[in-house]
Amino acid sequence: MRAPLPDDEAARLAALHDAHVLDTAAEEDFDDIALLASEICATPVGLVTFVDRDRQWVKAAAGVARGDVGGELPYCFRVVQSRQMVEVADTGPDTAALAGQQVRFYAGAPVVLGGSHPIGTVCVVDRRPRELTEEQRRALRSLARHAAVQLELRRYARHAGEIVDRLRQLDRMKDSFLASVSHELRTPLSAIRGYLEMLLDDDFDAETSHRFLTVMQRNSDRLLRLIDDLLTVARLSDEAVELDLAEIDLAELVHHVTLSCRPLAEHREVKLRIRCAEPVPARGDAKRLSQALNHLIMNAVKFTAAGGEISVTTTAGDEPEVVITDTGVGIPADELPHVFDRFFRSTAADAMAAPGPGLGLAIVRSIIDAHHGSIHVESELGIGTTVRIILPKP
C-alpha cells in the first residue's frame, strides 16, 4: 500500500518535471549509481527511481533489466513522504514483486532537489531478509545526494544553454536595431540634405521652395519622433513611466487620435472606422494614452493593404476598453509572444521594409502597464490582428 505523498505535492512535482528526467533513456551516470548501491550494500538489485503523481518510474537498474521492473515498490513512496531513508529488514511473505520475485528486504534514500523536494530514491532490494551496516546506510545516502547533484548540474547546464541562446538572440536584435536606427536616421537626413543643397544651389520660385521646405519639415518631424522614441525607451530602462493622471473620457480621446490618423489611412486607401458613441469614463494620462493609441493605429494602417479596413471601438462595460481590429497581414503565432519586446521587428515588417526600429509596441506596453491596465494581441496570418486594451475603472 502506498504511503501518502507530501503536503507540498505541487511544488515537489514541479521540481520533478523541471528536472526533465522522466521517460528519458538509460544513462551511464545513473546506471553507475544503481550499480554502486547494489555492490556497496551487497544486494542483488540496485535502483534509481522517481515518483510522479500517479506512478513510480525506474531511471536505472543494476541486477535486473529496467524493462523487467514491473509494478511498484510501495516503500519508495514512503521514502518520498518521509524525506528520509527507509529500511525494511523483513517485508514479510506477501509484499511487492520485482522481476517476478518477491521482495523481502528494502532500503532507500531520498533524492532531494532544491534542498526540500524529494522526487525519487536510490534504493536496494533483496529476496531475503537482512540489515545494512551503518557504513552501507551512509553510502546509500551519499549516492542519493550524488543523483540529486547530477540532476542539478543538468538543470544548470540546460538553463545556461537557454541563457546563451537568449544572449545570442539579444545580440542579433542589437545588430538589427543598430542597422535599423542607422537607416531610420540616414533616410530623412539624406532627404533634408538633398533639398537643402538644391535650395542653396538654385533660385526656385516661391511655390517650389515651399514644397521643398514642406518635405524637409516632414523628414525633420520623422527624426524627432525617432529620437523621442529612443529617449522614451532609455527612460523606461531606468525608471517607471511618469503619469499625469486625471479623469478623462476614453471615447473622446480615442476619437481624436483616430481622426489624426485618418489622413494616412485615406492616403493608403484603408478604411478607418470609429465606434465610440458613448462616453467611457476612465482615469489616465491623456498624453501618454494618446501616444500609445497613435502607435497602435498607425501600426494597423502600416500593415493593412489598400482596400482593407480598421475599426477602433471603445466600451465602458465592467472596465474601460479599447479594441483595434484590422484586416492586415497578421502576425505568425511564433512571433506573438515577442511583439512587445524592445527592438523586435516582425518578419512582415522586414519583408515590407516598413520603417521603425521596433520600439513602438514596447513603449505602448510600458504606458499601459504604468496605468495598471492590460494589453492583449490576437492575430491570424493573412487574416488580421486585434489589439485589446483594458484600463482600470476610474
N, C-alpha and C positions, 0 to 999 in steps of 0.2 A: 504494500500500500504506500502511495506517495506521501511524503511529508508536505505540509502546506508551504507555499512559496513565501518569500519575504514580503514585508509590508510595502516596501518601495519597489514593487514589481515593475512598474512602468519605467522607472529610472534604470533598473537592472537590465531590462530588455533593451532599452535604448543603448546602453553601453555595449551589450552583446552584439546588437545589429551594427553598431558603429565600428566594431572590430572587423567586420566583413570576413568572418571565419566560417560561418555556417555553409554547409554544402560545397565546400571547396575540396580540391583534390588532395591526395596524400602529400605530405611534405616531410623531408628528411629531418628537419629540426624537431618537429613534433614526434616523429617516429622514434627518434633518439631518446626523447623524454620518456615515452612509454617503455622503451627497451631498458633504459637505466632504472626506471621504477621497478620493473619486473626483476632485474638482476640484483639490485641492492636489497630488495625485500624478499628475495628468494621465493618468488611466486611464479606459477606457470603463465600468468597473464598480467599485463600492464596496459592501462588505457588512459587516453586523454579524451574527456567527454565535455560537451557543452549542453546546457539545459535551456531550451527555448520555452516559449509559453506553454506548449502542449506536447513537447517531445524532448527526448534526450538523444543527442547526435554524437556519434563517435568520430573524432578527428584522427586519432592514431591508435593503433593496437599492436601489441607485441605478444607473441604466443598464440595468436588466433588472427584469422583474416578479418579485416574491417567489415567486409560484407557478410561475415558469418555471425556478427554480434546482433542477434535479434532480440526483440522485447526490450525491457528496460531494467536497469539496476535501481530499485527504489531508494537505495542508500545515497545515490548521487543527489537526489532531491533533498535529502536530509542534510547533506554537506552544504548545499546552497542555502538552505533555510537557516542553518545554524551559524554559517560563516566560519566554521572551524572544522578541524579534522574529525572524521568519524571513523571508528574502528569497531567492527563487529567480529568477535573472536569465533563465535559459532552461530550461524544464522538459523540453525535448525534444519530438519529434513525437507520442509515444504517451503522453499524460497524461490528466488528468481533463478532462471536458467540462462546459461551463457554458452552459446555454440552447442546447444543440445544437452549440456550437462549442468547439474545443479551447482549453485554457488554456496559454499559453506563458510567462507571467510571473505571479508571485505574490509578494506581500509582506503580512505580517500581524503585528500587535502584540497581546499578550495582554490580555484584560480580567480583572483580578485583584481578587477580593473579599477583605476581611479581611486584606490585606497578604500573603497567601500562597496563596490558592486561585485558580488560573487556570480560569475557567469558559467562556471563549469568546475571540473575536477581533474586532478591527476590521481588515478586510483589503481589498486592492485586487487586481484581476487584469486582465491584458491578453491579447490574442490574438496578440501579437508579443513577442519577447524585448526586454528593456530593463533599466535600472537606475534606482533612485531617487537623488536627491541627498541629502546629509546633512540639509538642511533639511526635505525631504519625510519622511525617516525620523523625525525629531524630531516632526513634526506628526502622523504616524500614531500614534506612542506617546502623544502628548498626547490624541488623540481616543479612544484605548483607555481612558486614565485617566478621561476625561470620561464614557464609557459606564459605567465602574465607579461613578463618583460618582452618576450618575443612579440606578443600582440601589440604592446605599447610601441615598440620600435617600428613595427609595420605601419601602425596608425600615424606615427610621426612622419615616417617616410612618405606615406600617401598624402598627408596634409602638406608636407614640404613640396611635394610634386605639384599639388594644386596651387600653392603659393607661387612657385616658379612659373607655372602656366599663366597665372594671373598677372605676374610681373611682365612676362613676355607680351601679354595682351595689352597691358598698360603702356609698354614701350612702343608697341605698334600704334596704339591710339595717340601717343605723344608725337610720333613721327608724322602721322596723318594730320594731327592738329596743327603742327608747325607748318606743314605744306599747305594746309587749307588756309590758315591765317595769313601766310605769306601771299597766297593767291588773292585772298579777300582784300588785303591791303594794297597789293600791287595793281589790281584791276582798276579801282576808282582813282588811285593816284596817277596811273598812266593816262586815264581819260582826262583828268584835270590838267595834267601837264601838257597833253597834246593840244587841248583847246586854248590853254594859256599861250603856247608857242604861236598858234595861229593868230590869236588876238594881237600879240606883240609884233608879229611879222607883217601883217596886212592891215589895211584900213577898211574894215567892214562897215556896212550900213548898220543903223541902229537896231533894225529887226533881227538881223543875223547875229549881231553881238549879243542881243538879249537872249536869243536861242542858245548860243554857246554858254552864256552865263547860267542859264537855267540847267543845262546839262551838268555844268560844274557844281552847281548848288546841290543837285540830286546826288551826285557822287560824293560830295563832302558830307551830306546827311548820312549816306551809307557808311562812310568811315566813322562818323560819330556814333552811329548805332553799334557798330562792331566794337569800338573802344568802350562804349558804355557797358556792353555785354561782358567784355573781358574784365572790366573793373568790378562789375557786379559779382562775377564768379570769384574773383580774388577776395572780395569782402566776405563772400559766403564761406570761403575756406577757413577764415579766421574767426568769424562771429556769426550770430544769428541775424536774420533779416529784421531790420528795424521797421516797425509799422506805425503809421499814424491812424489809429483806429477811430471810427465814427459810425454812426447809424447811416446806412445807405439803402437805396432802392436798387437791388441787384439787377432787376429787369431793365431799369433805365440805363444803368451803367453798361450792360451788355448791348443794349440798343445803340448807344453812341459809339461803342467800339466797333460794332458790326458795320455801322454806316461808314466809319472811317476806312474800313477795309473794302468797301463795295467798289470804289473806282478800279482797284487792281483786279477784282473778280470780274467786273464787266470787261476790262481790257483783255482778260484771258478767256472771255466768253463762258464764264462759270456763273450759274445762278446762286445767289446768296440770299437765303430766306431767313427772316427773323420771326420768331414766335415768342413774343414777350409782352403779352397783352396786359396781364395783371401785375400790380406791384409785388415785389418779392423782398420783404424787409430782411436785412442782413446787417452784420457788423463787420466792417473790414476797412482796409486801406484802399481807397478808390484808385489811387495812382498805381499801386502795386498790382491790384487785381486787373486794372486795365492793361498793364504791361503783360501779365500772364495771358489774358484773353486774346490780346493782339497777336502774341506769338502763336497761339493755338489756331486762330482763324487764318492767319497768314500761311501757316503750315498747311492747313487744309486746302487753301487756294493754290499753293505752290504744287501740291501733289494730286490735284484734280484736273483731268484733261478737259479741253473745250467741250461744252455740251453737258458737263457734269453738274452736280448740284450739292450745295452745302446748306444745312439747316442749323440754326442756333436757337435753342429753346431754353427758357427758364421756367421753373416751377417752385412754388412755395413748399407744399407738401409738409412732411414732418421736419425737413431741413431744407434750407435754400439750395437749389441745384441748378447747374448749367450743363446742358448736353449739346455737344457739337458733333454732328454727323456728316460725313462726306461720302461721295461715290468715287473716291480716288483710287490710287494704285494699291493701297493696302500695305500691311506690314507682315512679313513672314513670321510664323509662330516662334521660331528660334531667336528672333530679334526683339520680340515684345518685352522680355524681361530687362532689356538693356536700353530702351528708348529714353529713359531719364538719366542715363549715365552721362557724365561730362565728356565732351569731345566725341560722343558716339555719333557716327553718320551711318544711316541705313544704306543697304545696297541700292535701294531706289534712288536715294539722294546722289550716290556716286554715279549711277547709270544715267541719271538725268542731268548730271553736272550742276546740281542745284547749289546755289551759293550758301555759305554759312559754315562755321567751324564746329557745329554740333553742340552749342551751348544753350540754345533756346529752351528746350524741354527741361534741362537741368535747372534753369532759372525758374521755370514755371513750377516745378516740383517744390523747390525751396520756398517760393512765395506761398503756395497752398499749405505746405507743412507749417509755415510760420503762423498761418491763420487757424491752425489746428483742424484743418479740413482734410479731405482725401481726394485723390485723383485716380481714375481708373481708365485704362485703354483696352478696347476690344477691336480687333481688326481681322479681316479676311483678305488674303492676297487676291487682287483683281476685283474685289467687291467694294471695299471701302473701310473706313475707320470711324469709330465712335469714341469720343472722349467725354467722360462724365466727371464733373467737379461737384463735390458736396461740401458745403460750409456749415459750421455750427449755427444754431439758432441765435438770433441777437439777444 
